[in-house]
Amino acid sequence: YNRGMVEAGMALDRAGQTDSARVLYERALSLPSISGGLFYETTWYPEVLRRLGEMYETRGDRAKALEYYGTLLDLWKTADPVMQPQVRALRARVAALTGEVG
């Protein structure tokens, strides 16, 4: 299970160790969720997707950035109105990356 990996990744991320954080974030996403841990996943899953997109965008890996941003946009496709500014900002970011790729 992934409990603890996300928190460790966030601590490393805050400390500027983004490569190590990225590894832990991706490992956490690849592992099965905790049984009945829906609240736990909802507290970190969107943030980890967003952060991984940012990390790959910074590294110049547009394809991986778009993969994570796309997964987050899919998750947010029925987001509440309060989330719409974040959804619009993410769509603009994806459009900019897609324009650069295409």
C-alpha positions as CSV (number, residue, x, y, z in Angstrom):
1,Y,0.0,0.0,0.0
2,N,1.0,3.6,-0.6
3,R,0.4,5.1,2.8
4,G,3.4,7.2,3.8
5,M,4.9,7.5,0.3
6,V,2.9,10.5,-0.6
7,E,3.7,12.3,2.6
8,A,7.4,11.4,2.3
9,G,7.3,12.6,-1.3
10,M,5.7,15.9,-0.3
11,A,8.4,16.4,2.4
12,L,11.2,15.7,-0.2
13,D,9.4,18.1,-2.7
14,R,9.4,20.9,-0.1
15,A,13.1,20.2,0.6
16,G,13.8,20.7,-3.1
17,Q,14.6,17.0,-3.8
18,T,12.2,16.9,-6.7
19,D,13.6,13.8,-8.4
20,S,13.2,11.7,-5.2
21,A,9.8,13.2,-4.7
22,R,8.8,12.3,-8.2
23,V,9.9,8.7,-7.7
24,L,7.8,8.4,-4.5
25,Y,4.7,10.1,-6.1
26,E,4.8,7.7,-9.1
27,R,5.3,4.7,-6.8
28,A,2.3,5.8,-4.7
29,L,0.2,6.0,-7.8
30,S,1.2,2.6,-9.0
31,L,0.3,0.8,-5.8
32,P,-3.2,-0.4,-4.8
33,S,-5.2,2.0,-2.6
34,I,-5.8,1.3,1.0
35,S,-9.0,-0.7,1.6
36,G,-11.7,1.8,2.4
37,G,-9.2,4.7,2.1
38,L,-11.3,6.8,-0.2
39,F,-10.8,9.9,1.9
40,Y,-7.1,9.4,2.1
41,E,-6.8,9.2,-1.7
42,T,-9.0,12.2,-2.3
43,T,-6.7,14.3,-0.1
44,W,-3.6,13.6,-2.2
45,Y,-4.4,12.1,-5.5
46,P,-5.3,15.4,-7.4
47,E,-2.3,17.2,-5.9
48,V,0.1,14.5,-6.8
49,L,-1.2,14.4,-10.4
50,R,-0.8,18.2,-10.7
51,R,2.6,18.2,-9.1
52,L,3.9,15.4,-11.4
53,G,2.6,17.3,-14.4
54,E,4.5,20.4,-13.2
55,M,7.7,18.4,-12.5
56,Y,7.7,16.8,-16.0
57,E,6.8,20.2,-17.6
58,T,9.9,21.7,-15.8
59,R,12.1,18.8,-17.0
60,G,10.9,19.5,-20.6
61,D,9.0,16.2,-20.9
62,R,5.8,17.6,-22.4
63,A,4.4,14.1,-23.1
64,K,4.6,13.0,-19.5
65,A,3.3,16.4,-18.3
66,L,0.3,16.2,-20.6
67,E,-0.3,12.6,-19.4
68,Y,-0.6,13.7,-15.8
69,Y,-2.4,16.9,-16.5
70,G,-4.9,15.0,-18.7
71,T,-5.5,12.4,-16.0
72,L,-6.3,15.3,-13.6
73,L,-8.6,17.0,-16.1
74,D,-10.4,13.8,-16.5
75,L,-10.8,13.5,-12.8
76,W,-12.1,17.1,-12.6
77,K,-14.5,16.8,-15.6
78,T,-17.5,17.2,-13.3
79,A,-15.8,19.5,-10.8
80,D,-17.9,21.8,-8.6
81,P,-18.1,25.5,-9.5
82,V,-15.6,26.4,-6.8
83,M,-13.0,24.3,-8.6
84,Q,-13.6,25.8,-12.1
85,P,-10.8,28.4,-11.8
86,Q,-8.3,25.6,-11.2
87,V,-9.8,23.6,-14.1
88,R,-9.6,26.6,-16.5
89,A,-6.0,27.3,-15.4
90,L,-5.0,23.6,-16.0
91,R,-6.8,23.6,-19.4
92,A,-4.8,26.7,-20.4
93,R,-1.6,25.1,-19.3
94,V,-2.4,22.0,-21.4
95,A,-3.3,24.2,-24.4
96,A,0.0,26.0,-24.2
97,L,1.9,22.7,-24.0
98,T,-0.1,21.2,-26.8
99,G,0.5,24.2,-28.9
100,E,4.3,24.0,-28.3
101,V,4.2,20.3,-29.2
102,G,2.0,20.6,-32.3
